[in-house]
Amino acid sequence: MSGSTWILIPVKPLAEAKTRLARLLGAGERRVLVQRMLDDVLAAVTEVAGITGVALVTADPEVAGRGRARALRVLPEPQPGLNMALRHATETLVREGAERLLILPADIPLVNARAVQCLLTVEGAAPAVTLVAASADGGTNALLMAPPGFLNPAFGAGSCARYVQVAREKGVEPRLLDIPEIALDIDRPEDLQALRSRPGAERTREYLDRIQGWARLRPAEQGTAMARQAS
């Protein structure tokens, strides 16, 4: 891989995170879960060879402190909202010379350095776009762009297909990769069940084991997770 390459990870304020898990986990437990998932993601990306740096974009002081403690770049969130925050962060990194940018979410605890390295090495000459879709809702769990800012941030359900369309309209055929370690993000009880059956995510798994989080899942959610794995 060549050029200045940054990995950018947005993190919502912990008090707002993972509300769809409220039936299973209390507010304090959800805060800790997000931190453990972020720890798993950071453990993976900081082992990737050849990257220039890792940056967090967040308005949460606790998350910012954890980033600085790891000597990561922490970028502020000047306005509320994921996509606006990513846009400002991207502009900052471009002004400082970034030539490639990989945006990853903080809630993909199965990710490992090998998966990220694979993602980074398949890209061709700029302009180029590489994507990994979220398995649950067609969102985007990885967006690699060269140059950064080639596509405006527009994350959310169904965003992967929209990114593909916009890239093609701009004359670039995006690469769509199937990387299971990146495709699973944790938003719903069914996602936790899917996580339970796969190796990895050591920090997240240890926390859920400790609070007996798996035992709180309903049988219907376990069946939904198994059906998703079989499809």
LINBELSUL-V366424 format. One record per residue. N is the residue number from 1. PSI is psi in whole degrees, 0 to 359 (* if undefined). BURIAL is 1 if it has 16 or more other C-alpha atoms within 10 Angstrom, else 0. Layout:
BEGIN
n->{N	N}
psi->{PSI	PSI}
burial->{BURIAL	BURIAL}
END
This chain:
BEGIN
n->{1	2	3	4	5	6	7	8	9	10	11	12	13	14	15	16	17	18	19	20	21	22	23	24	25	26	27	28	29	30	31	32	33	34	35	36	37	38	39	40	41	42	43	44	45	46	47	48	49	50	51	52	53	54	55	56	57	58	59	60	61	62	63	64	65	66	67	68	69	70	71	72	73	74	75	76	77	78	79	80	81	82	83	84	85	86	87	88	89	90	91	92	93	94	95	96	97	98	99	100	101	102	103	104	105	106	107	108	109	110	111	112	113	114	115	116	117	118	119	120	121	122	123	124	125	126	127	128	129	130	131	132	133	134	135	136	137	138	139	140	141	142	143	144	145	146	147	148	149	150	151	152	153	154	155	156	157	158	159	160	161	162	163	164	165	166	167	168	169	170	171	172	173	174	175	176	177	178	179	180	181	182	183	184	185	186	187	188	189	190	191	192	193	194	195	196	197	198	199	200	201	202	203	204	205	206	207	208	209	210	211	212	213	214	215	216	217	218	219	220	221	222	223	224	225	226	227	228	229	230	231}
psi->{141	163	172	116	124	147	128	128	113	142	120	158	136	328	341	359	143	45	336	353	12	332	331	323	138	170	316	322	322	323	312	321	315	319	321	320	317	319	319	318	315	324	325	308	331	353	356	129	143	358	152	319	168	133	142	141	121	153	2	120	328	317	317	319	321	322	314	325	335	7	34	159	132	121	139	165	91	333	147	150	131	308	323	319	318	323	314	317	318	315	320	313	325	317	333	6	8	135	336	147	129	119	124	145	167	358	37	70	345	349	146	170	324	318	318	319	319	317	318	333	349	346	143	202	148	149	143	150	132	138	148	124	151	134	334	318	12	12	190	118	354	131	112	125	139	113	163	145	3	324	137	140	129	52	155	178	134	6	335	315	324	320	318	314	314	319	316	322	334	9	17	129	110	154	129	117	145	98	98	327	341	333	335	113	156	104	328	162	322	328	322	320	320	321	320	326	3	150	158	190	49	317	318	316	318	319	314	325	316	322	7	42	327	324	345	352	143	153	324	323	326	320	321	318	319	323	321	320	326	338	*}
burial->{0	0	0	1	1	1	1	1	1	1	1	1	0	1	0	0	1	1	0	0	1	0	0	1	1	0	1	0	1	1	1	0	1	1	1	1	1	1	1	1	1	1	1	1	1	1	0	1	0	0	1	0	1	1	1	1	1	1	1	0	0	0	1	1	0	1	1	0	0	0	0	1	0	1	1	1	1	0	0	0	0	1	1	1	1	1	1	1	1	1	0	0	1	1	0	0	0	1	1	1	1	1	1	1	1	1	1	1	1	1	1	1	1	0	1	1	1	0	1	1	0	0	1	0	0	0	1	1	1	1	1	1	1	1	1	1	0	1	1	1	1	1	1	1	1	1	1	1	1	1	1	0	1	1	1	1	0	1	1	1	1	1	1	1	0	1	1	0	0	0	0	0	1	1	1	1	1	0	1	0	1	1	1	1	1	1	1	1	1	1	1	1	1	1	1	1	0	0	0	1	1	0	1	1	1	0	1	1	0	0	0	0	1	1	0	0	1	0	0	0	1	1	0	0	1	0	0	0	0	0	0}
END
